[in-house]
Amino acid sequence: MLYSIIVPVYNRPGEVKELLESLSAQTVKPFELVIVEDGSKERCDHLLDCYRSSFTIHYYYKENSGRSETRNYGMERATGDYLLFFDSDVILPPFYFERLEAAMASSPCDCFGGPDAADDSFSDMQKAVSHAMTSFWTTGGIRGGKAVMEKFCPRTFNMGFSKEVYKAVGDFKDMMGEDIDLSIRIRNAGFSIRLLREVFVYHKRRIDLGRFYKQVNNFGQARIWLQILHPGSLKIVHTAPALMLVMGVVLLVASIFCPWLLLLPLLYAMLIFFDSLFKNRSLKVALLSVVAAVVQITGYGMGFLKAFWFKMLLKRPLETKKNLTKIYNRG
């Protein structure tokens, strides 16, 4: 089976080089790489010649149109039997395709997704943000954790589906949460979806907390958009950050009269701290994980509440994603 790896790129030559290095180190290479540069000023095409002898690379440059249209552009030009999607800030462990081939040989599926993790080489902040985005205590396992509180929806930092799925279900939509929307459409069309926990990637993510806030704020808004487009897709786990944010504000106000109420958010912070300390074996990363979790809950909660107010209560129409943001490489 030939896999077509489709990667949208926007001003990320440094990240692309790390991805190329990880692809060249694969123990097996049943793939072609399709890089689509989405109107970048800092192009990455000068990096490619060093890797063309290791695997097939197709490079395209087009005018900026946003992440969804860029992935669609790549899908139209891919020649593989199976389409894979990574963000440009992803690094693959050398056994990624070896494990993927084994999993598909033992139990084929129409669509799959894998989790993400932090590599030992990542900075302390990158590890902390990764923990906030993967811990069961912050996400409910919806990104591929061992305990999952909803039906798993593959995301484009580590996602694949067959050409047959593409022909039947179609493109990514220009919207927030476009990968989850496509996962829902794939499931509704009757195709099989599997979570392959052993087929993971290292996801570097943003290390700037301001950009991380904007990113998770978009995630919160996306959940309301998805509920409008796919009624019933909103689950209790998706509302948790917004509820926690509201509860936190209420506790702060109530603590004026009952100071002991502040123990509740403190206990939750300690849970995040010790969970990270156990997994990362670093006091600094554990402390930063608490900060990252606060940013995540606040950003997601604010985005969720904003979209709930304007889109569900005031019934304002959904805009296209490229009119709202051009932030690349979600998480």
C-alpha positions as CSV (number, residue, x, y, z in Angstrom):
1,M,0.0,0.0,0.0
2,L,1.3,3.5,-0.9
3,Y,0.6,6.2,1.6
4,S,0.4,9.9,0.5
5,I,1.5,12.2,3.3
6,I,-0.1,15.6,2.9
7,V,1.3,18.5,4.8
8,P,0.1,22.1,4.6
9,V,2.9,24.6,5.3
10,Y,2.9,28.3,6.1
11,N,6.2,30.0,6.9
12,R,7.6,27.0,8.7
13,P,10.9,25.9,7.0
14,G,12.5,25.0,10.4
15,E,9.6,22.6,11.3
16,V,9.6,21.1,7.8
17,K,13.3,20.2,8.1
18,E,12.6,18.3,11.4
19,L,9.7,16.5,9.8
20,L,11.8,15.6,6.7
21,E,14.6,14.2,9.0
22,S,12.1,12.0,10.8
23,L,10.6,10.7,7.6
24,S,14.1,9.9,6.2
25,A,14.8,7.9,9.4
26,Q,11.7,5.6,9.0
27,T,12.5,1.9,9.1
28,V,10.2,1.3,6.2
29,K,9.1,3.9,3.6
30,P,5.9,3.0,1.8
31,F,5.0,6.6,1.2
32,E,5.2,9.8,-0.9
33,L,5.3,13.2,0.6
34,V,3.0,16.0,-0.7
35,I,4.0,19.4,0.6
36,V,1.7,22.3,-0.2
37,E,3.1,25.7,0.5
38,D,0.2,28.0,1.2
39,G,1.5,31.4,0.0
40,S,4.5,31.3,2.4
41,K,7.0,34.1,2.3
42,E,9.5,31.8,4.0
43,R,9.5,28.9,1.6
44,C,10.8,25.4,2.4
45,D,11.5,24.1,-1.2
46,H,15.2,24.6,-0.9
47,L,15.3,21.9,1.8
48,L,13.8,19.2,-0.3
49,D,16.6,18.1,-2.6
50,C,18.6,16.6,0.2
51,Y,15.8,14.1,0.9
52,R,14.6,13.2,-2.6
53,S,16.9,10.2,-2.8
54,S,15.3,8.8,0.4
55,F,11.6,9.0,-0.6
56,T,9.4,10.6,-3.2
57,I,8.5,14.3,-2.7
58,H,6.0,16.4,-4.5
59,Y,6.1,20.2,-3.8
60,Y,3.4,22.7,-4.7
61,Y,3.2,26.4,-4.1
62,K,-0.1,28.3,-4.3
63,E,-1.7,31.5,-3.1
64,N,-2.7,31.6,0.5
65,S,-6.2,30.2,1.0
66,G,-6.2,28.6,4.4
67,R,-5.5,25.2,5.9
68,S,-8.5,23.3,4.7
69,E,-8.2,24.3,1.0
70,T,-4.5,23.6,1.2
71,R,-5.1,20.0,2.3
72,N,-7.8,19.6,-0.3
73,Y,-5.3,20.9,-2.9
74,G,-2.9,18.2,-1.8
75,M,-5.5,15.4,-1.8
76,E,-6.4,16.2,-5.4
77,R,-2.7,15.6,-6.4
78,A,-1.9,12.6,-4.2
79,T,-1.4,9.3,-5.9
80,G,-1.4,7.0,-2.9
81,D,-4.0,4.4,-1.9
82,Y,-4.2,6.0,1.6
83,L,-4.1,9.7,2.5
84,L,-2.2,10.7,5.7
85,F,-2.2,14.1,7.3
86,F,0.4,15.6,9.6
87,D,0.9,19.2,10.8
88,S,4.3,20.7,9.9
89,D,5.3,20.8,13.6
90,V,5.1,17.0,13.9
91,I,8.0,14.6,14.3
92,L,7.6,10.9,13.6
93,P,9.3,8.2,15.7
94,P,11.4,6.0,13.3
95,F,9.0,3.1,13.8
96,Y,5.8,5.0,12.8
97,F,5.2,3.4,9.4
98,E,6.4,0.0,10.6
99,R,3.7,0.0,13.2
100,L,1.1,1.4,10.9
101,E,1.8,-1.3,8.3
102,A,1.5,-4.0,11.0
103,A,-1.8,-2.5,12.3
104,M,-3.3,-2.2,8.9
105,A,-2.2,-5.7,7.9
106,S,-3.8,-7.3,11.0
107,S,-7.0,-5.3,11.0
108,P,-7.6,-2.9,8.1
109,C,-9.8,0.1,8.5
110,D,-11.1,2.9,6.3
111,C,-9.9,5.7,8.6
112,F,-7.6,5.9,11.6
113,G,-6.1,8.4,14.0
114,G,-3.3,8.2,16.4
115,P,-2.3,10.2,19.6
116,D,0.4,12.7,20.1
117,A,3.2,12.9,22.7
118,A,6.2,15.0,23.7
119,D,9.7,13.8,22.8
120,D,12.5,14.0,25.4
121,S,14.2,16.6,23.3
122,F,11.3,19.1,23.7
123,S,11.6,22.2,25.8
124,D,10.0,22.3,29.3
125,M,7.3,24.5,28.0
126,Q,6.6,22.2,25.0
127,K,6.3,19.3,27.4
128,A,4.0,21.2,29.7
129,V,1.7,22.3,26.8
130,S,1.7,18.7,25.5
131,H,0.7,17.5,28.9
132,A,-2.2,20.0,29.1
133,M,-3.4,18.8,25.7
134,T,-3.1,15.1,26.3
135,S,-3.8,14.4,30.0
136,F,-7.1,12.8,30.8
137,W,-7.6,15.3,33.6
138,T,-7.6,18.2,31.1
139,T,-9.1,16.7,27.9
140,G,-11.1,13.7,29.0
141,G,-9.0,11.5,26.6
142,I,-10.7,12.9,23.5
143,R,-7.3,13.2,21.7
144,G,-6.6,9.5,21.9
145,G,-6.0,8.8,25.6
146,K,-6.4,5.4,27.1
147,A,-9.7,6.5,28.7
148,V,-11.9,8.1,26.2
149,M,-15.2,9.9,27.1
150,E,-16.5,10.2,23.5
151,K,-16.3,8.4,20.2
152,F,-12.8,8.9,18.9
153,C,-12.5,11.5,16.1
154,P,-9.1,11.5,14.3
155,R,-7.4,14.9,14.0
156,T,-5.1,16.1,11.3
157,F,-2.0,16.2,13.4
158,N,-2.1,12.4,12.9
159,M,-4.9,11.1,10.7
160,G,-5.4,8.9,7.7
161,F,-8.1,7.5,5.4
162,S,-8.4,5.6,2.2
163,K,-9.0,7.1,-1.3
164,E,-12.4,5.4,-1.2
165,V,-13.3,7.5,1.8
166,Y,-12.1,10.7,0.1
167,K,-14.2,9.9,-3.0
168,A,-17.3,9.2,-1.0
169,V,-17.1,11.9,1.7
170,G,-15.3,14.7,0.0
171,D,-13.0,17.5,1.2
172,F,-12.3,19.4,4.4
173,K,-14.7,22.2,4.9
174,D,-13.4,25.8,5.4
175,M,-14.5,26.0,9.1
176,M,-13.3,25.7,12.7
177,G,-13.0,22.0,13.7
178,E,-12.7,20.9,10.1
179,D,-11.0,17.6,10.9
180,I,-13.6,16.6,13.5
181,D,-16.3,17.6,11.0
182,L,-14.8,15.3,8.4
183,S,-14.4,12.5,11.0
184,I,-18.1,12.8,11.8
185,R,-19.0,12.7,8.1
186,I,-16.8,9.6,7.6
187,R,-18.5,7.8,10.5
188,N,-22.0,8.8,9.4
189,A,-21.2,7.5,5.9
190,G,-20.7,4.0,7.4
191,F,-16.9,3.8,7.2
192,S,-14.8,2.2,10.0
193,I,-12.7,4.4,12.2
194,R,-9.9,3.1,14.5
195,L,-7.7,4.6,17.2
196,L,-4.2,3.2,16.8
197,R,-2.5,4.2,20.1
198,E,0.8,2.6,19.1
199,V,1.0,4.8,16.0
200,F,1.8,8.1,17.7
201,V,3.6,11.3,16.7
202,Y,5.7,13.8,18.6
203,H,3.9,17.2,18.4
204,K,6.0,20.2,19.2
205,R,3.1,22.7,19.4
206,R,3.3,26.3,20.2
207,I,5.5,27.4,23.1
208,D,4.1,30.9,23.2
209,L,1.2,31.0,25.8
210,G,-0.5,33.8,24.0
211,R,-0.7,31.8,20.7
212,F,-1.6,28.7,22.7
213,Y,-4.6,30.7,24.2
214,K,-5.8,31.7,20.7
215,Q,-5.5,28.2,19.5
216,V,-7.6,26.6,22.3
217,N,-10.0,29.5,22.1
218,N,-10.6,28.4,18.5
219,F,-11.1,24.9,19.7
220,G,-13.8,26.0,22.1
221,Q,-15.6,27.9,19.4
222,A,-15.3,25.0,17.0
223,R,-17.4,22.7,19.4
224,I,-20.4,25.0,19.0
225,W,-19.9,25.1,15.2
226,L,-19.8,21.3,15.1
227,Q,-23.0,21.1,17.3
228,I,-24.8,23.4,14.8
229,L,-23.7,21.4,11.8
230,H,-24.0,18.0,13.5
231,P,-26.7,18.1,16.1
232,G,-25.9,15.7,19.0
233,S,-22.1,15.9,18.5
234,L,-21.7,18.0,21.6
235,K,-21.0,15.8,24.6
236,I,-20.6,16.6,28.3
237,V,-16.8,16.3,28.1
238,H,-16.8,19.2,25.6
239,T,-18.5,21.5,28.0
240,A,-16.2,20.8,30.9
241,P,-13.7,23.6,30.4
242,A,-16.4,26.2,30.1
243,L,-18.2,24.9,33.2
244,M,-14.9,24.8,35.1
245,L,-14.2,28.4,34.0
246,V,-17.6,29.6,35.2
247,M,-17.2,27.6,38.4
248,G,-13.8,29.1,39.0
249,V,-15.2,32.6,38.7
250,V,-18.1,31.7,41.1
251,L,-15.7,30.2,43.6
252,L,-13.5,33.4,43.5
253,V,-16.5,35.6,44.3
254,A,-17.8,33.2,46.9
255,S,-14.4,32.9,48.6
256,I,-14.9,36.5,49.8
257,F,-17.4,35.1,52.2
258,C,-16.1,31.5,52.4
259,P,-12.2,31.5,51.9
260,W,-12.0,27.7,52.2
261,L,-13.7,27.4,48.8
262,L,-10.3,28.3,47.3
263,L,-9.1,24.9,48.3
264,L,-11.2,23.3,45.4
265,P,-9.2,24.9,42.5
266,L,-6.0,24.3,44.6
267,L,-6.8,20.6,44.8
268,Y,-7.4,20.5,41.0
269,A,-4.1,22.3,40.4
270,M,-2.3,19.7,42.6
271,L,-3.9,16.9,40.6
272,I,-2.5,18.4,37.4
273,F,0.9,19.0,39.1
274,F,1.3,15.4,40.4
275,D,0.0,13.8,37.2
276,S,2.6,15.7,35.2
277,L,5.3,15.1,37.8
278,F,4.7,11.3,37.6
279,K,4.7,11.3,33.7
280,N,7.5,13.9,33.0
281,R,9.7,13.4,36.1
282,S,10.4,17.1,36.2
283,L,9.4,19.6,38.9
284,K,9.6,22.5,36.4
285,V,7.5,20.8,33.8
286,A,4.9,19.9,36.5
287,L,4.7,23.6,37.5
288,L,4.5,24.8,33.9
289,S,1.8,22.1,33.3
290,V,-0.5,23.8,35.8
291,V,0.1,27.2,34.0
292,A,-0.6,25.6,30.6
293,A,-3.8,23.9,32.0
294,V,-5.1,27.2,33.3
295,V,-4.4,28.8,29.9
296,Q,-6.1,25.9,28.1
297,I,-9.2,25.9,30.3
298,T,-9.6,29.7,30.2
299,G,-9.0,29.9,26.4
300,Y,-11.2,27.0,25.5
301,G,-13.9,28.1,28.0
302,M,-14.0,31.6,26.7
303,G,-14.2,30.5,23.1
304,F,-17.0,28.0,23.9
305,L,-19.0,30.6,25.8
306,K,-18.5,33.2,23.1
307,A,-19.7,30.9,20.3
308,F,-22.6,29.6,22.4
309,W,-23.8,33.2,23.0
310,F,-23.4,34.5,19.4
311,K,-24.0,31.4,17.3
312,M,-26.6,29.5,19.4
313,L,-28.5,32.1,21.3
314,L,-28.2,35.1,19.0
315,K,-28.2,32.9,15.9
316,R,-25.5,34.7,14.1
317,P,-24.3,32.8,10.9
318,L,-21.1,30.8,10.8
319,E,-18.3,32.5,9.0
320,T,-15.7,30.7,6.9
321,K,-12.5,29.9,8.8
322,K,-10.2,31.8,6.5
323,N,-12.1,35.0,7.4
324,L,-11.4,34.4,11.1
325,T,-7.9,33.1,11.4
326,K,-4.8,31.9,9.4
327,I,-3.2,30.2,12.4
328,Y,-1.6,27.0,11.2
329,N,-0.6,23.7,12.9
330,R,-3.3,23.3,15.5
331,G,-3.0,20.5,18.0
